[in-house]
Amino acid sequence: MPKTNGAGPNGSASNGTQVTFLEAIKQAMFEEMERDPAVVLIGEDVGVYGGAFKTSEGLLERFGWERVIDTPISESAIIGAACGMSYCGLRPICEMQFIDFIVCAFNQITNFVAKGHYLWNAPAPMVVRGPSGGGVHGGPFHSANPEMYFVHTPGLKVIYPSTPYDAKGLLKAAVRDNNPVLFFEHKFLYRRIKGEVPADDYTVPIGKAVVRREGKHLTIISYAAMMHTSLEAAEALAKEGIEAEVIDLRTLLPLDEETILNSVKKTNKCLVVHEDTRTGGIAGEVAAILFEKAFHDLDGPLVRVTSLDTPVPYAPTLEEHFLPNAKKIFSAAKELARY
Amino acid sequence: MKKELTRQQYLDLYYYMRLNRAVEDMMVKLFRQNKIVGGLYSSLGQEAISVGTAYALEKKDWLAPMIRNIGALLVKGVRPRDVFMQHMAKYDSPTKGKDGTSHFGDLEDLHIVSPISMLGDLIPVMTGVAMAGRYLGQKIVAMTWIGDGGSSTGVFHEGLNFAAAQKAPFVLILENNLWAYSTPVRKQVPLENLADRAKAYGIDSCIVDGNDVVAVYSTAKEAVERARAGEGPILIEAKSFRRMGHAQHDPAEYVPKEMRAYWEARDPIALYEKFLSSQKLLDAKSKKEIEEKIDTLLVAEREFAENSPMPPPELAETGVYCTGDDCHKIRAKWERPIAEVTPPRSSVKAVWTVAGFGSGKSSGGANAPIHFGDTRPAEHTVGNDAKSANGGKPSAKIPAKVAPKKAVKAASASASRKARR
């Protein structure tokens, strides 16, 4: 796993400390709860236990039972109650123990929470966050990437960060946002990467992608754990003289069209990498945007490197076959570079 | 806790039931004139439930109506024009034509949460409202309604269980009108009384004659006060009957004639009029005054609604997201010292403490929101069973006066038997 060097979106150095992805998330929740007593945390085992991955460790001790709320195994009740709280001026953060379980509250999120502002002027400022993604052999129900179900839902914002800096800054921005925000935390990154976060309060704007690596021959668009895999592939490509530009989407809804278009207009080739399954993944949306708005700039086909269109299998051999990896990205990019 | 209502309160209940019915009658006319864009759902014969329960709330309390709770909205302060315009998809409607029926709310002033068509969703949402109210020290109660049909949804159970575990100040009115679209309650639920659902969550419940507005009111009033006092959620099953079809398009031919006849003879407004005149609370003159007041009001409200334009097409593109500084105006209204929920006073030891655990006694709920191994059986009922004509205890004073006390339980049971045929 390559290190993320620069902390800020521009790679700017800061006087902060190196923290893990998980620590960054914990810091964001802690600091937001310190800042605003309207912020509460609600979820399964978030209190005494500190969350299944310990992302909320210490929050109960500091903020007490009324603000760190352990719930029954009832995702619909968690989301519904958080929505009701948001109507009264609170800013709840809901934890899904594994993001796979978010679909148990699908109706609450897509019909109640997401449509409220459009229909009856009822903003629901709340965050739904949880560990997502595979590569840790969690099997079909603890490895999902269900982000696209929600990217198809107007009224939601969907964030999927890849660095500790972004995780902290975007989670803080999500808590302060006046809309419901889904925040996906790739669990493979939790303890595997470290990055610098500033000591001072900061946020990262929702809806802005970032160029992680400059290049001129082709653009690789990715997010979350696959962003790191894409950077790894880009390094290998560079050794063959192919300079890939790597874009980290960070936010999937709203999608930053400008950053995508600017890059592809420069490189004229685009490869989209995501850990989500192939059909209906964000690559399809990126392709549509490019065909609509950069058709004449394209010198090659849009190429997708994604997981297979299957459930996430359990056995390491199967899961490794299922997931994209640097080698697959490398081969696909090399092929694309020939155009 | 039960006290006589004032004359004005008795007349308020009457006024709102009549207004409820008049608003819906007018909407039937509008529907027949093709002025209502979508479906029209009737609460004919169930007005006592909407009005009696909502009348038990205070101004600061929150409610979330279901489709047949127009009466509750009127009691809470919604203008009839808003109800008309919602149905007519008008630009001046609360949702500006983006949704219809009772699907609208008002967070800031009236404290109304909009329903959606998926049944049961309001239960956890209103649980959250109740929890937030408690957290902010507002001493509010949150109320919502669910039908016999909606009580079989998963979220009904998730929500009610969570409300119970949290001891949230939440009152749930289970409006058993015997029919979920065309399916009789007995085909949906293997229970004689839907109030028994509460037993599974260790909360109190009771049954009330949903066609007896005073009984509904006093039951709801007691439930609201108990919820406010921190006793936890309460479920009230109000037994009644859906006199119209599921919506206007449905002639409801599946309803047995005898069942319909039985309930039509128990019209809640007619029953209440009989009670009011027997108590000399309403004479022909004041009845006429109320009718004229409603007529005049509704003519004006209807005119306003009809004159409102359709929304401009491009409005469809707006409002998906809350943007700009003045989009979100809801601020947490603290009515307790914030210091209580912020460090250092909020600090606790992160261990579960379960008072009475292992002793076989109730924890009394003094500790954090847990009931572990000591859940209380739901043997207590709100107030008096006899209000429901379903228990054996002597009736309270006011409900006892209320006219016909035929056994609702027996009636619904026989009705359901008929429905099974």
Interface residues (C-beta under 8 A of the other chain):
Chain A: E34 P37 A38 V40 G47 V48 G50 L60 E61 R62 F63 G64 W65 E66 R67 I69 T71 P72 S74 E75 S76 A77 I78 I79 G80 A81 A82 C83 G84 M85 S86 Y87 C88 G89 L90 P92 N107 Q108 N111 F112 K115 G116 H117 Y118 L119 W120 N121 A122 P123 P125 P154 G155 K157 N178 N179
Chain B: P94 T95 K98 D99 H103 F104 G105 L107 V113 S114 I116 S117 M118 D121 I123 P124 V125 M126 T127 G128 V129 A130 M131 A132 G133 Y135 L136 A142 G154 V155 E158 G159 N161 F162 A165 G319 V320 Y321 C322 T323 C327 H328 I330 R331 A332 K333 W334 I338 V341 T342 P343 S346 S347 V348 K349 A350 V351 W352 A368 P369
